[in-house]
Amino acid sequence: MNRIITSISLSLDGFFEGPDQDIDWHTVDEELHQHFNDYFRTMGGFVEGRVTYELMEEFWPTADQDPANEGVMAEFAGIWRDVP
């Protein structure tokens, strides 16, 4: 039987976004992004809410085709496309 694991980022007051869906506080450096890549690569699927899915779908499907996105960002684009 598979496990379902939940993971979410949120601020100390219990919210993920500020007014007007602002998520500027949520910064991901290269080390953290590599951790996410290693972690997400082991998953059998992602379950996302509509807003998160739309945000991710807007950027990640082709992010690795942009020369400005290299290394861990380009790597995550492939992970996001490959994991159902």
Biopython code that builds the backbone (N, CA, C, O; Angstrom):
import numpy as np
from Bio.PDB.StructureBuilder import StructureBuilder

atoms = [
    (1, "MET", "N", (0.843, -1.178, 0.000)),
    (1, "MET", "CA", (0.000, 0.000, 0.000)),
    (1, "MET", "C", (0.890, 1.244, 0.000)),
    (1, "MET", "O", (1.873, 1.311, 0.739)),
    (2, "ASN", "N", (0.548, 2.204, -0.814)),
    (2, "ASN", "CA", (1.300, 3.459, -0.888)),
    (2, "ASN", "C", (0.919, 4.386, 0.257)),
    (2, "ASN", "O", (-0.153, 4.266, 0.851)),
    (3, "ARG", "N", (1.814, 5.305, 0.547)),
    (3, "ARG", "CA", (1.570, 6.315, 1.572)),
    (3, "ARG", "C", (1.188, 7.623, 0.897)),
    (3, "ARG", "O", (1.594, 7.891, -0.234)),
    (4, "ILE", "N", (0.419, 8.419, 1.586)),
    (4, "ILE", "CA", (0.138, 9.784, 1.152)),
    (4, "ILE", "C", (0.848, 10.703, 2.136)),
    (4, "ILE", "O", (0.606, 10.650, 3.341)),
    (5, "ILE", "N", (1.728, 11.543, 1.603)),
    (5, "ILE", "CA", (2.501, 12.472, 2.424)),
    (5, "ILE", "C", (2.115, 13.882, 2.015)),
    (5, "ILE", "O", (2.063, 14.196, 0.826)),
    (6, "THR", "N", (1.848, 14.723, 2.985)),
    (6, "THR", "CA", (1.510, 16.109, 2.672)),
    (6, "THR", "C", (2.694, 17.010, 3.012)),
    (6, "THR", "O", (3.415, 16.786, 3.984)),
    (7, "SER", "N", (2.867, 18.013, 2.198)),
    (7, "SER", "CA", (3.946, 18.969, 2.404)),
    (7, "SER", "C", (3.443, 20.331, 1.960)),
    (7, "SER", "O", (2.891, 20.470, 0.868)),
    (8, "ILE", "N", (3.634, 21.335, 2.804)),
    (8, "ILE", "CA", (3.176, 22.680, 2.452)),
    (8, "ILE", "C", (4.096, 23.706, 3.105)),
    (8, "ILE", "O", (4.637, 23.479, 4.187)),
    (9, "SER", "N", (4.259, 24.815, 2.438)),
    (9, "SER", "CA", (4.986, 25.951, 3.003)),
    (9, "SER", "C", (3.962, 26.968, 3.472)),
    (9, "SER", "O", (2.997, 27.258, 2.765)),
    (10, "LEU", "N", (4.171, 27.508, 4.662)),
    (10, "LEU", "CA", (3.300, 28.571, 5.129)),
    (10, "LEU", "C", (4.042, 29.430, 6.122)),
    (10, "LEU", "O", (5.055, 29.018, 6.687)),
    (11, "SER", "N", (3.532, 30.627, 6.331)),
    (11, "SER", "CA", (4.167, 31.564, 7.250)),
    (11, "SER", "C", (3.741, 31.247, 8.682)),
    (11, "SER", "O", (2.842, 30.435, 8.897)),
    (12, "LEU", "N", (4.381, 31.883, 9.656)),
    (12, "LEU", "CA", (4.084, 31.596, 11.059)),
    (12, "LEU", "C", (2.642, 31.909, 11.441)),
    (12, "LEU", "O", (2.122, 31.337, 12.399)),
    (13, "ASP", "N", (1.990, 32.805, 10.710)),
    (13, "ASP", "CA", (0.603, 33.116, 11.025)),
    (13, "ASP", "C", (-0.372, 32.164, 10.336)),
    (13, "ASP", "O", (-1.586, 32.357, 10.412)),
    (14, "GLY", "N", (0.152, 31.137, 9.663)),
    (14, "GLY", "CA", (-0.708, 30.106, 9.092)),
    (14, "GLY", "C", (-1.160, 30.341, 7.668)),
    (14, "GLY", "O", (-2.003, 29.602, 7.160)),
    (15, "PHE", "N", (-0.621, 31.347, 7.017)),
    (15, "PHE", "CA", (-1.015, 31.641, 5.646)),
    (15, "PHE", "C", (0.149, 31.396, 4.697)),
    (15, "PHE", "O", (1.312, 31.497, 5.088)),
    (16, "PHE", "N", (-0.170, 31.077, 3.460)),
    (16, "PHE", "CA", (0.866, 30.896, 2.450)),
    (16, "PHE", "C", (1.077, 32.162, 1.637)),
    (16, "PHE", "O", (2.199, 32.462, 1.229)),
    (17, "GLU", "N", (0.019, 32.895, 1.405)),
    (17, "GLU", "CA", (0.136, 34.078, 0.549)),
    (17, "GLU", "C", (-0.384, 35.315, 1.252)),
    (17, "GLU", "O", (-1.198, 35.241, 2.172)),
    (18, "GLY", "N", (0.109, 36.450, 0.792)),
    (18, "GLY", "CA", (-0.347, 37.725, 1.304)),
    (18, "GLY", "C", (-1.453, 38.280, 0.423)),
    (18, "GLY", "O", (-2.025, 37.558, -0.394)),
    (19, "PRO", "N", (-1.754, 39.562, 0.586)),
    (19, "PRO", "CA", (-2.769, 40.191, -0.255)),
    (19, "PRO", "C", (-2.429, 40.043, -1.739)),
    (19, "PRO", "O", (-1.258, 40.059, -2.117)),
    (20, "ASP", "N", (-3.436, 39.903, -2.556)),
    (20, "ASP", "CA", (-3.287, 39.771, -4.010)),
    (20, "ASP", "C", (-2.414, 38.574, -4.398)),
    (20, "ASP", "O", (-1.679, 38.628, -5.384)),
    (21, "GLN", "N", (-2.500, 37.507, -3.624)),
    (21, "GLN", "CA", (-1.762, 36.260, -3.878)),
    (21, "GLN", "C", (-0.248, 36.462, -3.906)),
    (21, "GLN", "O", (0.454, 35.767, -4.641)),
    (22, "ASP", "N", (0.257, 37.395, -3.120)),
    (22, "ASP", "CA", (1.693, 37.669, -3.047)),
    (22, "ASP", "C", (2.411, 36.533, -2.317)),
    (22, "ASP", "O", (2.041, 36.185, -1.196)),
    (23, "ILE", "N", (3.433, 35.957, -2.949)),
    (23, "ILE", "CA", (4.226, 34.898, -2.316)),
    (23, "ILE", "C", (5.715, 35.253, -2.325)),
    (23, "ILE", "O", (6.570, 34.368, -2.331)),
    (24, "ASP", "N", (6.014, 36.546, -2.328)),
    (24, "ASP", "CA", (7.412, 36.982, -2.358)),
    (24, "ASP", "C", (8.221, 36.502, -1.156)),
    (24, "ASP", "O", (9.441, 36.366, -1.252)),
    (25, "TRP", "N", (7.571, 36.246, -0.043)),
    (25, "TRP", "CA", (8.296, 35.781, 1.143)),
    (25, "TRP", "C", (8.876, 34.386, 0.933)),
    (25, "TRP", "O", (9.829, 34.000, 1.609)),
    (26, "HIS", "N", (8.312, 33.641, 0.013)),
    (26, "HIS", "CA", (8.689, 32.240, -0.196)),
    (26, "HIS", "C", (9.876, 32.172, -1.150)),
    (26, "HIS", "O", (9.705, 31.986, -2.355)),
    (27, "THR", "N", (11.076, 32.323, -0.604)),
    (27, "THR", "CA", (12.278, 32.287, -1.436)),
    (27, "THR", "C", (12.909, 30.902, -1.370)),
    (27, "THR", "O", (12.955, 30.274, -0.312)),
    (28, "VAL", "N", (13.389, 30.443, -2.507)),
    (28, "VAL", "CA", (14.000, 29.118, -2.602)),
    (28, "VAL", "C", (15.389, 29.290, -3.202)),
    (28, "VAL", "O", (15.526, 29.632, -4.377)),
    (29, "ASP", "N", (16.426, 29.050, -2.388)),
    (29, "ASP", "CA", (17.785, 29.133, -2.916)),
    (29, "ASP", "C", (18.160, 27.792, -3.560)),
    (29, "ASP", "O", (17.371, 26.848, -3.540)),
    (30, "GLU", "N", (19.350, 27.717, -4.120)),
    (30, "GLU", "CA", (19.759, 26.519, -4.860)),
    (30, "GLU", "C", (19.792, 25.272, -3.966)),
    (30, "GLU", "O", (19.379, 24.193, -4.391)),
    (31, "GLU", "N", (20.278, 25.421, -2.741)),
    (31, "GLU", "CA", (20.352, 24.268, -1.832)),
    (31, "GLU", "C", (18.964, 23.721, -1.506)),
    (31, "GLU", "O", (18.749, 22.510, -1.531)),
    (32, "LEU", "N", (18.024, 24.619, -1.199)),
    (32, "LEU", "CA", (16.660, 24.188, -0.891)),
    (32, "LEU", "C", (15.995, 23.595, -2.124)),
    (32, "LEU", "O", (15.284, 22.594, -2.031)),
    (33, "HIS", "N", (16.226, 24.214, -3.282)),
    (33, "HIS", "CA", (15.629, 23.688, -4.509)),
    (33, "HIS", "C", (16.158, 22.286, -4.808)),
    (33, "HIS", "O", (15.396, 21.428, -5.251)),
    (34, "GLN", "N", (17.443, 22.039, -4.575)),
    (34, "GLN", "CA", (17.990, 20.692, -4.779)),
    (34, "GLN", "C", (17.339, 19.698, -3.825)),
    (34, "GLN", "O", (17.053, 18.561, -4.201)),
    (35, "HIS", "N", (17.106, 20.134, -2.580)),
    (35, "HIS", "CA", (16.403, 19.277, -1.612)),
    (35, "HIS", "C", (15.014, 18.928, -2.140)),
    (35, "HIS", "O", (14.614, 17.764, -2.114)),
    (36, "PHE", "N", (14.277, 19.936, -2.619)),
    (36, "PHE", "CA", (12.949, 19.682, -3.184)),
    (36, "PHE", "C", (13.040, 18.717, -4.360)),
    (36, "PHE", "O", (12.240, 17.787, -4.460)),
    (37, "ASN", "N", (14.008, 18.928, -5.252)),
    (37, "ASN", "CA", (14.156, 18.041, -6.409)),
    (37, "ASN", "C", (14.369, 16.599, -5.959)),
    (37, "ASN", "O", (13.716, 15.684, -6.461)),
    (38, "ASP", "N", (15.274, 16.402, -5.021)),
    (38, "ASP", "CA", (15.558, 15.051, -4.527)),
    (38, "ASP", "C", (14.320, 14.430, -3.884)),
    (38, "ASP", "O", (14.048, 13.244, -4.067)),
    (39, "TYR", "N", (13.579, 15.229, -3.137)),
    (39, "TYR", "CA", (12.376, 14.762, -2.441)),
    (39, "TYR", "C", (11.249, 14.471, -3.432)),
    (39, "TYR", "O", (10.644, 13.400, -3.384)),
    (40, "PHE", "N", (10.967, 15.408, -4.318)),
    (40, "PHE", "CA", (9.854, 15.247, -5.259)),
    (40, "PHE", "C", (10.103, 14.134, -6.268)),
    (40, "PHE", "O", (9.156, 13.510, -6.747)),
    (41, "ARG", "N", (11.354, 13.883, -6.591)),
    (41, "ARG", "CA", (11.687, 12.826, -7.549)),
    (41, "ARG", "C", (11.238, 11.453, -7.045)),
    (41, "ARG", "O", (10.991, 10.555, -7.850)),
    (42, "THR", "N", (11.129, 11.279, -5.733)),
    (42, "THR", "CA", (10.740, 9.989, -5.158)),
    (42, "THR", "C", (9.231, 9.797, -5.110)),
    (42, "THR", "O", (8.763, 8.711, -4.769)),
    (43, "MET", "N", (8.473, 10.810, -5.439)),
    (43, "MET", "CA", (7.020, 10.749, -5.303)),
    (43, "MET", "C", (6.375, 10.094, -6.519)),
    (43, "MET", "O", (6.886, 10.167, -7.637)),
    (44, "GLY", "N", (5.245, 9.457, -6.268)),
    (44, "GLY", "CA", (4.499, 8.814, -7.343)),
    (44, "GLY", "C", (3.503, 9.740, -8.002)),
    (44, "GLY", "O", (2.974, 9.417, -9.066)),
    (45, "GLY", "N", (3.235, 10.878, -7.399)),
    (45, "GLY", "CA", (2.289, 11.832, -7.971)),
    (45, "GLY", "C", (2.175, 13.061, -7.093)),
    (45, "GLY", "O", (2.534, 13.037, -5.916)),
    (46, "PHE", "N", (1.673, 14.125, -7.675)),
    (46, "PHE", "CA", (1.418, 15.362, -6.940)),
    (46, "PHE", "C", (-0.090, 15.581, -6.879)),
    (46, "PHE", "O", (-0.791, 15.354, -7.865)),
    (47, "VAL", "N", (-0.584, 16.014, -5.746)),
    (47, "VAL", "CA", (-1.969, 16.448, -5.608)),
    (47, "VAL", "C", (-1.897, 17.913, -5.225)),
    (47, "VAL", "O", (-1.391, 18.265, -4.159)),
    (48, "GLU", "N", (-2.409, 18.764, -6.103)),
    (48, "GLU", "CA", (-2.320, 20.211, -5.881)),
    (48, "GLU", "C", (-3.706, 20.820, -5.955)),
    (48, "GLU", "O", (-4.590, 20.307, -6.640)),
    (49, "GLY", "N", (-3.881, 21.905, -5.251)),
    (49, "GLY", "CA", (-5.108, 22.665, -5.387)),
    (49, "GLY", "C", (-5.116, 23.415, -6.713)),
    (49, "GLY", "O", (-4.092, 23.508, -7.391)),
    (50, "ARG", "N", (-6.268, 23.944, -7.075)),
    (50, "ARG", "CA", (-6.417, 24.611, -8.365)),
    (50, "ARG", "C", (-5.451, 25.773, -8.530)),
    (50, "ARG", "O", (-4.805, 25.893, -9.571)),
    (51, "VAL", "N", (-5.342, 26.625, -7.528)),
    (51, "VAL", "CA", (-4.494, 27.813, -7.650)),
    (51, "VAL", "C", (-3.028, 27.413, -7.782)),
    (51, "VAL", "O", (-2.311, 27.953, -8.624)),
    (52, "THR", "N", (-2.582, 26.476, -6.960)),
    (52, "THR", "CA", (-1.191, 26.016, -7.054)),
    (52, "THR", "C", (-0.937, 25.378, -8.406)),
    (52, "THR", "O", (0.082, 25.650, -9.041)),
    (53, "TYR", "N", (-1.861, 24.527, -8.855)),
    (53, "TYR", "CA", (-1.683, 23.878, -10.151)),
    (53, "TYR", "C", (-1.576, 24.917, -11.269)),
    (53, "TYR", "O", (-0.690, 24.826, -12.119)),
    (54, "GLU", "N", (-2.466, 25.890, -11.268)),
    (54, "GLU", "CA", (-2.440, 26.915, -12.320)),
    (54, "GLU", "C", (-1.138, 27.711, -12.279)),
    (54, "GLU", "O", (-0.584, 28.040, -13.329)),
    (55, "LEU", "N", (-0.648, 28.023, -11.094)),
    (55, "LEU", "CA", (0.616, 28.740, -10.952)),
    (55, "LEU", "C", (1.773, 27.903, -11.498)),
    (55, "LEU", "O", (2.615, 28.409, -12.240)),
    (56, "MET", "N", (1.809, 26.634, -11.132)),
    (56, "MET", "CA", (2.876, 25.741, -11.594)),
    (56, "MET", "C", (2.774, 25.500, -13.097)),
    (56, "MET", "O", (3.790, 25.513, -13.793)),
    (57, "GLU", "N", (1.575, 25.282, -13.601)),
    (57, "GLU", "CA", (1.352, 24.986, -15.018)),
    (57, "GLU", "C", (1.749, 26.164, -15.908)),
    (57, "GLU", "O", (2.121, 25.983, -17.067)),
    (58, "GLU", "N", (1.666, 27.355, -15.355)),
    (58, "GLU", "CA", (2.023, 28.551, -16.119)),
    (58, "GLU", "C", (3.532, 28.642, -16.376)),
    (58, "GLU", "O", (3.951, 29.220, -17.379)),
    (59, "PHE", "N", (4.341, 28.082, -15.490)),
    (59, "PHE", "CA", (5.788, 28.273, -15.576)),
    (59, "PHE", "C", (6.580, 27.004, -15.892)),
    (59, "PHE", "O", (7.432, 27.022, -16.780)),
    (60, "TRP", "N", (6.315, 25.904, -15.183)),
    (60, "TRP", "CA", (7.222, 24.760, -15.190)),
    (60, "TRP", "C", (7.228, 23.883, -16.437)),
    (60, "TRP", "O", (8.275, 23.299, -16.719)),
    (61, "PRO", "N", (6.163, 23.740, -17.199)),
    (61, "PRO", "CA", (6.224, 22.823, -18.345)),
    (61, "PRO", "C", (7.342, 23.132, -19.334)),
    (61, "PRO", "O", (7.882, 22.216, -19.954)),
    (62, "THR", "N", (7.693, 24.387, -19.490)),
    (62, "THR", "CA", (8.730, 24.759, -20.458)),
    (62, "THR", "C", (9.881, 25.526, -19.810)),
    (62, "THR", "O", (10.700, 26.114, -20.515)),
    (63, "ALA", "N", (9.955, 25.529, -18.499)),
    (63, "ALA", "CA", (10.977, 26.318, -17.799)),
    (63, "ALA", "C", (12.389, 25.922, -18.191)),
    (63, "ALA", "O", (13.283, 26.768, -18.207)),
    (64, "ASP", "N", (12.609, 24.649, -18.508)),
    (64, "ASP", "CA", (13.962, 24.210, -18.858)),
    (64, "ASP", "C", (14.357, 24.582, -20.285)),
    (64, "ASP", "O", (15.499, 24.356, -20.687)),
    (65, "GLN", "N", (13.435, 25.143, -21.046)),
    (65, "GLN", "CA", (13.759, 25.612, -22.395)),
    (65, "GLN", "C", (14.283, 27.046, -22.389)),
    (65, "GLN", "O", (14.804, 27.524, -23.397)),
    (66, "ASP", "N", (14.147, 27.725, -21.264)),
    (66, "ASP", "CA", (14.633, 29.092, -21.112)),
    (66, "ASP", "C", (16.072, 29.038, -20.607)),
    (66, "ASP", "O", (16.319, 28.514, -19.520)),
    (67, "PRO", "N", (17.033, 29.572, -21.377)),
    (67, "PRO", "CA", (18.440, 29.522, -20.954)),
    (67, "PRO", "C", (18.702, 30.186, -19.599)),
    (67, "PRO", "O", (19.700, 29.880, -18.947)),
    (68, "ALA", "N", (17.828, 31.079, -19.176)),
    (68, "ALA", "CA", (17.996, 31.738, -17.876)),
    (68, "ALA", "C", (17.753, 30.769, -16.719)),
    (68, "ALA", "O", (18.232, 30.987, -15.606)),
    (69, "ASN", "N", (17.011, 29.709, -16.987)),
    (69, "ASN", "CA", (16.723, 28.707, -15.960)),
    (69, "ASN", "C", (17.639, 27.515, -16.183)),
    (69, "ASN", "O", (17.439, 26.726, -17.107)),
    (70, "GLU", "N", (18.627, 27.395, -15.344)),
    (70, "GLU", "CA", (19.572, 26.291, -15.496)),
    (70, "GLU", "C", (19.694, 25.554, -14.174)),
    (70, "GLU", "O", (19.073, 25.941, -13.184)),
    (71, "GLY", "N", (20.474, 24.516, -14.152)),
    (71, "GLY", "CA", (20.739, 23.776, -12.923)),
    (71, "GLY", "C", (19.487, 23.199, -12.305)),
    (71, "GLY", "O", (18.713, 22.507, -12.965)),
    (72, "VAL", "N", (19.293, 23.495, -11.014)),
    (72, "VAL", "CA", (18.191, 22.891, -10.267)),
    (72, "VAL", "C", (16.826, 23.297, -10.802)),
    (72, "VAL", "O", (15.873, 22.523, -10.711)),
    (73, "MET", "N", (16.717, 24.499, -11.357)),
    (73, "MET", "CA", (15.427, 24.912, -11.917)),
    (73, "MET", "C", (15.093, 24.104, -13.160)),
    (73, "MET", "O", (13.964, 23.634, -13.306)),
    (74, "ALA", "N", (16.047, 23.937, -14.050)),
    (74, "ALA", "CA", (15.815, 23.130, -15.250)),
    (74, "ALA", "C", (15.529, 21.683, -14.858)),
    (74, "ALA", "O", (14.678, 21.028, -15.460)),
    (75, "GLU", "N", (16.233, 21.196, -13.860)),
    (75, "GLU", "CA", (16.016, 19.827, -13.377)),
    (75, "GLU", "C", (14.594, 19.660, -12.855)),
    (75, "GLU", "O", (13.943, 18.655, -13.137)),
    (76, "PHE", "N", (14.105, 20.651, -12.088)),
    (76, "PHE", "CA", (12.755, 20.552, -11.535)),
    (76, "PHE", "C", (11.695, 20.578, -12.627)),
    (76, "PHE", "O", (10.662, 19.921, -12.494)),
    (77, "ALA", "N", (11.927, 21.315, -13.692)),
    (77, "ALA", "CA", (10.954, 21.347, -14.791)),
    (77, "ALA", "C", (10.694, 19.935, -15.305)),
    (77, "ALA", "O", (9.545, 19.562, -15.545)),
    (78, "GLY", "N", (11.750, 19.156, -15.474)),
    (78, "GLY", "CA", (11.587, 17.773, -15.920)),
    (78, "GLY", "C", (10.862, 16.920, -14.898)),
    (78, "GLY", "O", (10.027, 16.089, -15.257)),
    (79, "ILE", "N", (11.176, 17.118, -13.627)),
    (79, "ILE", "CA", (10.501, 16.366, -12.565)),
    (79, "ILE", "C", (9.021, 16.697, -12.575)),
    (79, "ILE", "O", (8.181, 15.800, -12.502)),
    (80, "TRP", "N", (8.696, 17.978, -12.666)),
    (80, "TRP", "CA", (7.291, 18.395, -12.617)),
    (80, "TRP", "C", (6.511, 17.819, -13.796)),
    (80, "TRP", "O", (5.356, 17.421, -13.641)),
    (81, "ARG", "N", (7.127, 17.773, -14.958)),
    (81, "ARG", "CA", (6.444, 17.200, -16.131)),
    (81, "ARG", "C", (6.271, 15.688, -16.003)),
    (81, "ARG", "O", (5.248, 15.145, -16.422)),
    (82, "ASP", "N", (7.258, 15.006, -15.430)),
    (82, "ASP", "CA", (7.254, 13.542, -15.406)),
    (82, "ASP", "C", (6.381, 12.932, -14.316)),
    (82, "ASP", "O", (5.869, 11.825, -14.483)),
    (83, "VAL", "N", (6.206, 13.637, -13.203)),
    (83, "VAL", "CA", (5.414, 13.089, -12.101)),
    (83, "VAL", "C", (3.950, 13.444, -12.339)),
    (83, "VAL", "O", (3.609, 14.615, -12.508)),
    (84, "PRO", "N", (3.077, 12.422, -12.352)),
    (84, "PRO", "CA", (1.648, 12.711, -12.625)),
    (84, "PRO", "C", (0.982, 13.524, -11.524)),
    (84, "PRO", "O", (-0.205, 13.836, -11.620)),
]
sb = StructureBuilder()
sb.init_structure("model")
sb.init_model(0)
sb.init_chain("A")
sb.init_seg("    ")
for serial, (resi, resn, name, xyz) in enumerate(atoms, 1):
    if name == "N":
        sb.init_residue(resn, " ", resi, " ")
    sb.init_atom(name, np.array(xyz, "f"), 0.0, 1.0, " ", f" {name:<3s}", serial, name[0])
structure = sb.get_structure()
